[in-house]
């Protein structure tokens, strides 16, 4: 038995290993979760059956007691009172235990799904934005996981409701064959009335879920680009777009709510009308002498009790519909391919070679790549770092193709710093707490990134807001550089690391970068003459293909196209 199947208690959460899910469909994914939690599920079902059955037994005993009172039997009344007390205590005990197992199933399912999503997101790494909207990832983690867990919560009650329904129907047939058959046939017919609503509800749930994911993605993109929007005066345009998108989500939610409201209304109205009908027929039978008073009371109580199983079945149908839609979204996310799945590794970093662009970076050098377009530079940086969505075919390190390397090996060898680096919430000390070699101390990295001035307004243990909103663009960029330098990878790729800093700060960073990265391969994508002048070699790749390689001074003197890109002079 694996760890994934053993760890079912709340105390064992999170799981040491969440397991390998069945991703063939949303339904199979949910069935996989059920199988891994068979023990608490079976115990929860048994408690659910006991809870429902004991509750159903109370009307029977009450009917016996009332008939005993009618017959002036004191002992019968006492026995009935004792029976109700025992059944009430038993029902309460079974209900508490059932609820405990239900909570265990809910938390375990949610934790397992969360861990699966987190693990796969970590495997995808920087490929995520290229394959799925970040807002969709947030929506899956925040909403879909919860909906799947809710199915596991109601499942024991649902099975207990079915068993109780069958048992009560048999008792009703024994008390009155006519009324028993009416109940036995009528309750399924009520479900048949509700069932046609489930498919439209599922379709509208799916549409609403997609629109919600799109709106979340737009909101995330808008917030992350707020400074840019303010700079170009585009706030009102994006506000209008988000307003239109949110109104679309609202309209979709209203359409879904209409069906759900109808479903909830039928869930109350139909059983109520059915109970009134059966009670009326039972009263007629009592008047005709076919039922005594106690049997009529028991019959009414049992019929009224059947409303609960029917509501539970309807609740299960509703939550299963939502859960199935959410499971499909989770499966879609977990099915996104993580490109590096093999277990290759690099014994010792060497030259980095890209056959497509013609780029060859000698191990241990400080070099630059100049592209005419920032997007081209970003795409080439992603290729070299193994983060391109289409793969990095043709790129190798020390003769090993990086597409054949495991994610762990790539992370240990190559670090890529984007031009717009992410600053996570937490303290400044936590921000720079990354896997490291120990060769570069924190203070040395701060000095090399010319970031000492940041400490004048922020302490190491001070909490930073999400994405470092309180910091300027230059401060965020320099803190990201500090983080990269502390990691001290054998190969460091910096995409426009100084685009948001002033010229004096950029000059200091350029002059200090060589010392802190001595003996390690460093590739800087930039068009800044201040940075380029410090490089061992500059590769000119205006459209992503290397046209010339030399020092900055030589390229400025001999190549007019290069001179135009870096100085804007003909």
N, C-alpha and C positions, 0 to 999 in steps of 0.2 A: 504494500500500500504506500503510495507516494505522500509526500508532505502536503500536496494540494488536496488530497482526499482526507487526510487525517485532521487537518486544522479546521475544525468547525465551531469551536467555542469562541465566544467574544474575547476571552483572555488571550487567544492566539492571534488576534488581529494586530497588524496586517499579516498576511500570509508570507511565509518565507519564500514560497514559490506558488504563484497564482495558477500555474498550469498552462497547458497548451489548448486553446479553445477550438471548438468546431466552428469554422467560419463558412460552411457551405450555404447557410441561410440564417436568417434571424431566428427562426423557430428551432433550428438545430443548436444554435448558440444558447438559447434559453434551456433547452433540454440538457445540454452539457452542464450548465450550472446546477440544474436539478439533480443530476446524477452525482455530482461531487458533494452534494449536501443531503444525501439520502438518509443518513441517520437522524439528524434533527428534523428532517421533513417527515419521516415515518413517525417519530415520537410526537411531533406536532399534529399530525393527522389523527393519531390515536387519541390525543388529548382533545382535539377538535370534535371527534365523534362522541367522546364521553361527555364533553361540555354540552353539545347539542342534544344528546340523548337524555341526559339528566334533566335538562330544561324541558324537554318534551314530556318527561314523566310527571312533572308537577301538575299539569291539568288532569291527568288520569287520577292521581291521588286526591286532588281536590274534589273531583267528581265523586269518588268513592266516599269521601268525608261528608259531602253535602247529602248524598243519598243516605248515609248512616244517620245524619241529623234528622232527615225526613222520617226515617224508620225508628227514630228515638233510640239509637244504639250509641250509648256513651263510649263503650270500648272502641267501636268503629271510628268515632270522631277522634279519640285519643291516638289510635293507630294512624289515622290519616294525618293528624298534626305532627306526629313523630316522623312519618314518612316525608312530609313536606320539609321538615327541618333537615333531615338527612340528605334529601335530594338537593336542598339549597346549599348546604355546606359542600357537598360533593361537586355541585356545579361551579361554585365559587373557586374551589381548589383547582378543578380542571381548567377553568377559565384563566386563572393566574398562570398556571404552568403552560397552557397553550399560548398565551400571550408572550411568555418568555421565549418559547421556541420560535414564535413568529418574529420577534425582534432579532433573535439570533440569525434566522434565515435572511431577514432584511439587511442587517448590518454586514453579514458575511457576503451576501450577493453584491451589495454595493461596493464593499472593500475589494472584492475580487475583480469586479469590472473596472474600478478605479485604478487598480494596480496594473491590469492589462493595458488600459489606455495609456497610463503614465509610462509603462515600459516601452510600448510601441512608439510613443511620441519621442522618447529618448533615443530609440533606435533610428527614427527618421531624422532627428536632429534638425539641421538647417534646411533639409528637404521639405519640411512641412509646408511653408508658404507656397512652394512650387506645386504641391499636390492637392492641398485643401486649404480653405480659408481658415485663418486662426480663430475667427469667431465661431466657426463650426466646431472646432476642437473644444472651445470653452462650453458651447451649448451641449455637446455630447457629455462632457465631464460633469456639468452642473445639473442637467435635466434628464438626459436619457438614461444615465446610470441609475438615477433615483426611480424612474418609472419601471425599469426592469426589476429592481429590488422590491417594489410594491407588489409585483405579481407573486414573488416568493412569500410575501407577507400574508396575502389573502388565500394562497393555495391550500393550507391546512384547513381553514374554515370552509372553503369551497367543498372539499371532499367530505368533511364532516357534515355539511349541509345536505349533500346528496344521500349519504347513508341515513341521516335522520329522516329525510323525506320518505325514503323507502320504508323505514321501520314504522313511522307514523301512519303511512298509507295502509300498511298491513293491519295495524291496530284499528284504524277507522273502518276498514272493510269488515273486521271482526265485530265491531260495535253495530254497524248498520251497513249491510252489503250495498244498498242503493246509494247512500251518501258516500260511502267509501269509494265506490266506482266513480262517482261524480268528481270527487277530489282527486282520485288517481289519474283520471283523464283530463280534468280541468286545468290542473297546474301545468302540465306540459303544453297545453294549448295556449296558456298565458305566455309561456316562454316563446312559443312559435310566433306570437304577435310581436314580441320584442326583437326576435332574431333578425328580421329584415333590416333593422336600423343599424346593425353592427357594421356591415360593409361600408355604407356611406359614412359612418362615423370614422372608420379606419382611414378612408380616403381623405376626409377632411382633416383628420389628425396629421396625416402625412404631409398634406399641403401646408398646413399651419406650421409644422415643424421645419419644413424647408424655408419658408418665408422668415421664420424666426432666426434660423441660422444665417440667412443672408443679411438680415438687419443687424445681427450681432457682429458679423464680419465688417459691415460698413461702419458701425459704431467704433469698433476697435481701430480700424484704419483712420477714421476721422480724428480720434483722440491722439493717436500716435503722430499724426501729421498736423496737429493743431498749430504749431508754430509756423509751419510752411503756409498753411491756409491764411493765417493772419498776415503773413508777409506779402501775399499776393492779393489780399482782400477777397478771399473766396469763402469766408465764413457763411454768408447768407446763401450762397449757391449750395453748399453742402448741407446747411440746415434744411433748405427746401427739399433736397434729395432725401435726407433722412426722414423728414416729416412725411413725405410721400410713401417711403418704404414702411415706416411704422404704421401709417394708416392702412396699408395693405395687410400688414400683420394683424392689426385690430379687426379689419373686416373678415379676414380668414378665421380669427378666433371667435368672432360673433357667429359665423356660419357653423363652426364646430359646436359652439355653445347651444345653438338652437336644437340640434339633434340630441345633445346630451341633456338638455332641459326636458325635451320630450321623453327621452328614455327615463329620466328620474321621475317625471310625472306619472308615466305608465307604471313604473315600479311601485308607486304608492297607490294609484287609483285602481288598477286591475285587481291586485290582491284584496284591496278593501271591498270592492264590489263583489268579489268572489266570496269573501267571508260573510258578507251580508246575505248573499244568496243562499249559501249553505246553512247559515243560522236560521234563516226563514224556513227552509225546507225541514231542518231539524225540529223547529218549533211545531210545525204542522204534524210531523211524525209523533212528537211528544203528546200533542193534543189527541191524536188518534190512538194513543196508548202503545205505540210501537217502540218508544223510547221512554225510560223513566227520567226523572229530573237530574239525577246524578250523571247518567249517560249523556243527556243533553249538554250539561255543563262541561263534561269532559270532551264531548265532540266539538263544542264551540272553542274551548281552550286549545285543542289540538289543531283545529283549522286556523285559528288566529296565529298559533305558533308557526304554521307553515309559511306565513308571510316572511319570517326571518330567513329561512333557507332560500326562498325565492329572491329576496333582496340580495342575499350573499351571492347567488348565482349571477344575478344581474351585475353586481359589483365586480365579480370575477370577469365577466364578459367585457365590461368597460375597461378594467385595468389590463386585461390580456390584450385588448385591442391597442391600447396605448403602448404597452410593453413590447408588443411585436413590432410596431413602427419604430420604437426606440432601439430595439435590438438590431434591426436592419441598419440603422445609422451607425451603431457601434461596430457592427461587422464591416461596414463600408470603410470606417476609419482603420480598423485593425487589419484590413486586407490591403491597405496601401503598401506597396513594396518598399522594403528597406533594402537599398541597393547592395550593400555589402553584407552578405550573410555567410561568406566563407570564413575560414579560420586562419587565413594567411597572416603573416607578420613580416616585419622588416628586422633582420638581425642587427644591421647597422645602417643608419641613414647615409645616403650617398648623394650623387648628383640627381637633380630633378629634371626630367626630360618630358617635353610635350611634343609628340610627333605632329599633332594637328597644327599648332601655332608655330612650330619650329623653334620653340624656346628651350634653351639648355641652361640650367642654373648650376654652377659649380658649387659643391659642398663647401660651406664655411664662408661664403662670400656675402657681401652686402650689395645688393643690386636693385635696380628699379626697372619697372615696365611702364612705358608711356603709350597711352591709347588716346585717340582723338575724341572719343565719346565715353563718358562715365559708365554708361550701361555696358559697353563693350569691355571696359576694365573690370566691372563687377562680374560679368559672365566668365571672363578668363580667370579671375581670382577664384571663383567657385569651381571651375574645372580643375585648377591646380590643387585646390584643397579638398577635392573629392566630394563637392556638395552640389554639383550640377544635376538638375532633374533628369537630363538625358544621359547621365553617366559621364565618366571621365576616360573614355576609351583613348588610348594613345599616351596617357600620362603615366609615368613610372618613377619610382624612387629606388635608386640603387639597383635598377634592372627589374624590379618587381612592379607589375601593373597595380595601380592603386584600387582599381575596381575589384581586384582579387584579395584585398586586405579586409580584415574585420574592422568594425567600427572602433573597437578598443585600440587596435593597433594604429589606426589613422589618428585617433585623438591623442595618442601618446607621441606621435611623430610630427603631426602638422596641426597648427592653430591658425585659423583665419579670423581676422578682425574686420568686420564690415565697416563701410563708410558711415553707417548710422548704427552704431553699436547699442545694444540693449543694456540698460542699467536696471537691475532688479531691485525690488524693495528690500530693505534690511539696513543694517549698519554699514558704515564705510569699511569696517574691519571684515565683515562678512562678505562684502563685495569682492575683496581681493583674496578671499580664502578659497583658492583654487588648487587643484593638483599641481604640484611643482617639483622641481629638481632640488631646490634648496640653494642653488648657486646664486640666485639673485635675491637679495634681501629687499624687504618692503621699502626701506628708506632709499636704497639705490634705485629702485624702479621709480619711485616718486621723483627723484632728482633727474633721472634720464628723461622722464615724460614732462619735466618742468611743471610739476603739479603741486609743489610745496605750498603755493599760495592758497590752494583749496583748503588746507588745514587751518588757515586763519579764520575761516568762518564755520568750519565743520570739524567736530571731534571724531576720532576713530569709532567711538561707541555711540555716535549719534545716528538716529534712524533716518534713512533716506526715503522720500515718498516714491510711489510706484513710477518706474521709468525715469527716476531722478528729475522730476518736473521742476524742483527748486533750483536746479543747476543750469548754467548756460550751456549752449551747444559745445563750446570749447572745453568746458570743464568735464562734461560727460565724455567727450572724445579722449581727453587726457587720462581720465580714470580708467577708461577701457584699455588704453595703452599700458597703464600701470598693471592692470590685471594680466594682459598678454605677456608683458615682460617678466612678471613674477612666475608665470607658468614656465617660461624658459624652454620652449619646445625646440627640438633640433631644427625644425623648419617653421618660420613665422612669416605669414603672409598678411601684409597691412594694406587695406584698400583705403586710400585717401585718409591717412591717419591724422593729418594736420589741416584739413580743409576748413575747419571752423575756428582756428586759432589765428592770432595776429602774427605779423611777420617776425617780430622780435622773438616771440615764443617759439615759432616754427624754426627759426635759426638755431635756438638753443637745443631743441629736440633733435634736429638734424645732426648737430655736432656731437651730441652725447649718445646717439643711437649706436654708433660704431663701437664704442667702448663696452656698453652693456651687452651687446650681441656678439662680442668677439669670439670667433671660432664657430659660430652657429650660422646657418643659412637664413638670411632675411631678405624677403622680396617685398618691395614697396611699390604699389601702384599710385603714381602721382604725376602731375605735370608742373609741380612747383620747382623752379630753378634752385631755391634754397635747399631743398631736399636732394635734388638730382646732383648738385655739385659735390655732395658728400659720398656718392655711390662709387663702388669699385667698378661697376659696369652698368650701362643703361641699354635696355632693349627697346627699340622703337617698333611698336606694333599698332599702327593707327586703326586698323580694322580687325585686330585680333590675330594677325599673322606678322611675325617678326620680319621687318624689312632691313634693319640695320642694328648692329650692336657695337658699342664703343663707349668711351667716357662721355660725360655730358659736354665738356668743352669741345671735343672732337666732333660730336654730332651737331652742335650749334654751328660750328665753323663749316662743316662739309655738307650738311643736309638741310635744305631750305624748308622741306615739309616739317621736319622735326622742329626747326627754329620757329616756324609759325605756330605750332601747337603749344610750345612751352613759353614763348615770348609774345605771341600774336604779332610778330613782325615779319614782313615778307623778306 
